[in-house]
Amino acid sequence: MTHKSINNLNNIEKTIKLKHSNKKIPNIIAISKTYDSNDIIPLVKYGHLHFGENKVQEAISKWIEIKKEFKNVQLHMVGKLQSNKVKYAVPLFDYLHSLDNIKLANKISIEQKKIKRDIKIFIQVNIGNEEQKNGIQINELSGFYDICVNKLNLNIIGLMCLPPEKLDVRPFFKKMRELNKDLGLKELSMGMSSDYLEAIDYGASYVRIGSKIFGKRF
């Protein structure tokens, strides 16, 4: 019997192919926060590579062992990363989607040098200029990117956003695509279970999908 998460992933891929037959399917990050190893392992064994967590401690408890056995798995930190957790995150995660301040950038640079490991990083942009959300303001993005790349030697591969809720996401995704292009970046992390198809319309190369793969969280 095929595990429900595998069926759900296949259905998502089919939906994307139907809507975007002329485009490459983006990397689907299965957001596995709150789900335990029993939910995750079937998808790993099926061959899915990209998984996301939003808390360092939870990720450590699940993924150290899984990654020992499945070397190709790519783990994404999609939540806010506190600077005091960087020393635990850098050895474990392959991607960080939420770089949003210079203190964090400095800390990542220091920890990466210590263990000679570069993770792939997205800068989080506060695309809706919302007070309650993290992210670099649009007018500060170019300068922040320049420091990260040229002073701190961080491997910035793209931008990430969480658009405002209850508004049409498309203008925000369109703006993200423009900002990404202006910086000459190839990867774009945007879109979740509710809006991943719209995100792909505007060039998302990584989409973050949780409940549509694993089922509702309780």
N, C-alpha and C positions, 0 to 999 in steps of 0.2 A: 504493500500500500504506500503510495506516494505521500510524503508529509505535506500538510496543508501549506506550509511556507513555500515549498517548491512549486506547488500549483499556483499559488498567488504570484510568485516571482515570474513564472512563465506567462501568466495572464497579463502582467504589467508589461513585459517585453513585447508580447503580441500587440497590445494596445499602442505602444510606442511605434512599432513597425507599421501598423495600419495608418497612423496619423503622419508618420515621418518616414515614409518608405525610401526617400531620397537621402536620408541623413544617417550618419553613424549613430548607433544606440549609445547613449551616454553611460558612464559608469554608474551603476545603481548601488548606492551605499545602503545596506540593510541596517537600519538603526536598531541595535539590539539592547539598548538600555532597558532595564527592569526585567528582561527575559533571561532565563538561566541557560546553562550549557545544553540541557536537553532540547531546548527550542532551537539553539544555534547550530549544534553539530550536524543535524541532517542537511542543512543548507551548505555547510562547509564541505561535507562529504560529497555533495552533489556537484561541487566545483565552483561555487560562488566565492569570489575573492574579497569583496569590499564590505566591511562592517564598521559601524559607528557607535561610539559610546560618548556620554556627556559628563561622566564622573570618573576621575582617575582611579579612585579606590575600587569602585565597582569593576572597572576594566581590568585592574590588576588581579582581582579575585577570580576572574573568568578566563582572561586571554593569555596569561603567561603560559599556562599548560596547553591551551589549544594551539598557540603559535609554535610551541616546541614540536608538536606533532605535524602541524600543517604549515610548512615553511613559506608557502606562497601567499598566505592570507595577508591582506593589507588592512591595518586598523586605523580608523580615523577618529580623532578627537573633535567632536562637533559642538561640545558645550564650552562654556567660559572656562578658561584655564587660569587658575590662580598662580601667581608667580612662585609661591612656596611649594607648588606641586610639580613644577617644571622638571626637577631632578628625577622624579618618578615617571613623568610622561615621555621624556625624550628617548629613553631606552626602549619603550614599549610601543609607542605610536609611530606609524609611518607617515601620517598626514595630520596637520592641524588646520582646522577651518576657521579659527576664531582669534587670530592675532589682532588685538585692538588697542594696544598702547605701547609706548616706548620702553617702559619698565619691563614688561613681559618680553619684548623683543630682545632687550639686553640680556635677560636671564636665559633665554633660549640659546642665544649666541654663546654664552659662557659654558652652559651645560653640554652643548654639542661639541665644543672644542675638547672638553674633558674626555669624552668617550669616542671622539672622532666619528660622529654619526650626524648626517644631515637629514632632517625630515622635510617633507614637502609641505609648504605653508601657503594658506590663503589669508589675505588680509580681509577682516570683516569690515564692511562699509555700513555706516548708519544711513542707509539709502533714503529713509523716510524722515530723517532729521528728528527722530523721536527721543524725548528726554529720558524715557525709561529703558531705552535699548542701548546696548553696547555697540561699539563700532567707530571707525574713523570717520570724521566729517568729510564730506566731498571736497571742500576747499582746502583740507589739510592732507588729502590722500597722496598727492604727487610728492610732497616733501617727506612724508612718512615712508613712502615706498623707497625713495632715494637713500634714506638713512639705513633702512633694513638691508638693502642690496649692497650699497657701496661702502658703508661703514661697518656693518655687522655681518656681512657675507651670508645673509640668510637666503635660503632657496625659496623665493617667492614665486609660486607657479600661477597664481590667479587671485581673484577676488571672490568674496562670499557675501551674501546678504540675507536678511530676514525682512521681507517687505511688511509694511503696516497691515494689520489685520482689518478685515471688513472693508477694504478698498480694492479696486481693480489692480491686480498685481502687474499687469502688462506694462504700464508706463515705468514702473520701478525696474522691471527686468530689462526693459529697453535701455534705460539709463545705465544699468550695470554693464550691459554689453558695450556701450560706448566708452565707459570708463576703462574697462578691461582692454579695449582696442587701443585707447590713447596711451596706455602704459606698455603696449606691446606684449601683453600676457595672453597665453593660449588657453588656459583652463578657467572655468567659471563654475562656481559651486552655488547653485540656487535651485529652489523647488523642493517641495516636500509632498507628503501623501495627497494633499488637497490641491496642489497647483503645479505638479511636476510637468504636466503636458505643456502648460503655458511657458514654463521655464525653458523647456527644450525648444519652443518656438523662437526664443531669444538667445539661443546658443549655449545653454547650460551643458557642461561636459560631465558634471557630477551632480546627481540628484540624491536627496536624502529621504529615504522612505522607510517608515517603521511599521505603523499599524496596518497598512495595506499589505504588508508581507507577513508579519507575525500574528496579526489579529489585534483586537482591542486590548489595551492595557487595563488592568483592574486596580 
